[in-house]
């Protein structure tokens, strides 16, 4: 059985963001990091739910939510970078998130233009 790349990437991203969250908490940054953890974990949760969708409409809805959460995660990562509340290089997280956004966007375009179920 072929591995589902977006499931793996979003899960791995959630794990990395959870580790980042723990580090940021130790450095007393609690507000932005909590928002980031919530949005980043939600990406994977919605992709996971989409993988079990019963209809094309449900699949597109869950993937659309994942896309929005990925874009929110981008916002929080850019805010952490710009605010310099914790001096840290967030570029690898931004890059991973950007890749996730591109994959989800491609999945959504395919699903929305396909007359058949995306599964």
C-alpha positions as CSV (number, residue, x, y, z in Angstrom):
1,X,0.0,0.0,0.0
2,X,1.3,3.4,-1.0
3,X,2.1,5.8,1.8
4,X,-0.1,8.9,2.0
5,X,2.4,11.7,1.8
6,X,0.2,14.5,3.1
7,X,-0.9,12.4,6.2
8,X,2.8,11.8,7.0
9,X,3.9,15.4,6.4
10,X,1.1,16.9,8.5
11,X,1.7,14.5,11.4
12,X,5.4,15.1,11.3
13,X,4.8,18.8,11.2
14,X,2.5,18.6,14.2
15,X,5.2,16.7,16.2
16,X,7.8,19.3,15.3
17,X,5.5,22.1,16.3
18,X,4.8,20.4,19.6
19,X,8.5,20.3,20.3
20,X,8.9,23.9,19.3
21,X,5.9,24.8,21.6
22,X,7.6,23.1,24.5
23,X,10.9,25.0,23.9
24,X,9.0,28.3,23.6
25,X,7.1,27.6,26.8
26,X,10.4,27.1,28.6
27,X,11.5,30.6,27.3
28,X,8.2,32.1,28.7
29,X,6.5,32.6,25.3
30,X,3.0,31.3,25.9
31,X,0.5,33.2,23.8
32,X,1.6,32.9,20.2
33,X,3.1,29.4,20.7
34,X,-0.3,28.1,22.0
35,X,-2.1,29.5,18.9
36,X,0.6,28.0,16.7
37,X,0.3,24.6,18.3
38,X,-3.5,24.6,18.0
39,X,-3.5,25.6,14.3
40,X,-0.6,23.3,13.3
41,X,-2.2,20.3,15.1
42,X,-5.5,21.1,13.4
43,X,-3.9,20.8,9.9
44,X,-3.1,17.1,10.5
45,X,-6.3,16.4,12.3
46,X,-8.4,17.7,9.4
47,X,-6.3,15.9,6.8
48,X,-6.7,12.7,8.8
49,X,-10.5,13.2,8.9
50,X,-10.5,14.0,5.2
51,X,-8.8,10.6,4.5
52,X,-11.9,8.9,6.0
53,X,-14.5,11.2,4.3
54,X,-17.6,9.4,3.0
55,X,-18.3,11.9,0.3
56,X,-16.4,14.2,-2.0
57,X,-18.1,17.2,-0.5
58,X,-16.9,16.1,3.0
59,X,-13.4,15.5,1.7
60,X,-13.2,19.0,0.2
61,X,-14.6,20.6,3.3
62,X,-12.0,18.9,5.6
63,X,-9.1,19.6,3.3
64,X,-10.3,23.3,3.0
65,X,-10.2,23.6,6.8
66,X,-6.7,22.0,6.8
67,X,-5.7,24.6,4.2
68,X,-7.0,27.5,6.4
69,X,-5.2,26.1,9.5
70,X,-2.0,25.8,7.5
71,X,-2.3,29.5,6.5
72,X,-3.0,30.4,10.1
73,X,0.1,28.5,11.2
74,X,2.1,30.5,8.6
75,X,0.8,33.7,10.2
76,X,1.9,32.6,13.8
77,X,5.3,31.5,12.6
78,X,5.9,34.8,10.8
79,X,4.7,36.7,13.9
80,X,7.2,34.8,16.0
81,X,9.9,35.5,13.5
82,X,9.1,39.2,13.3
83,X,8.4,39.9,17.0
84,X,11.7,38.3,18.1
85,X,10.1,37.4,21.4
86,X,12.3,34.4,21.3
87,X,15.3,34.7,19.1
88,X,15.2,31.5,17.1
89,X,15.4,30.4,13.5
90,X,11.8,29.5,12.4
91,X,12.7,29.1,8.7
92,X,12.5,25.3,8.6
93,X,9.0,25.4,10.1
94,X,8.0,28.0,7.6
95,X,9.4,25.9,4.8
96,X,7.7,22.7,5.9
97,X,4.4,24.6,6.3
98,X,4.7,26.2,2.9
99,X,5.2,22.7,1.4
100,X,2.1,21.5,3.2
101,X,0.1,24.4,1.9
102,X,1.2,23.7,-1.7
103,X,0.3,20.0,-1.4
104,X,-3.1,20.7,0.1
105,X,-3.8,23.4,-2.6
106,X,-3.0,20.9,-5.3
107,X,-5.2,18.2,-3.7
108,X,-8.1,20.6,-3.4
109,X,-7.7,21.8,-7.1
110,X,-7.7,18.1,-8.2
111,X,-10.7,17.2,-6.0
112,X,-12.7,20.2,-7.1
113,X,-12.1,19.7,-10.8
114,X,-12.6,15.9,-10.7
115,X,-16.1,14.5,-11.4
116,X,-15.4,11.4,-9.3
117,X,-14.5,10.7,-5.7
118,X,-10.9,11.7,-4.8
119,X,-10.3,8.4,-3.1
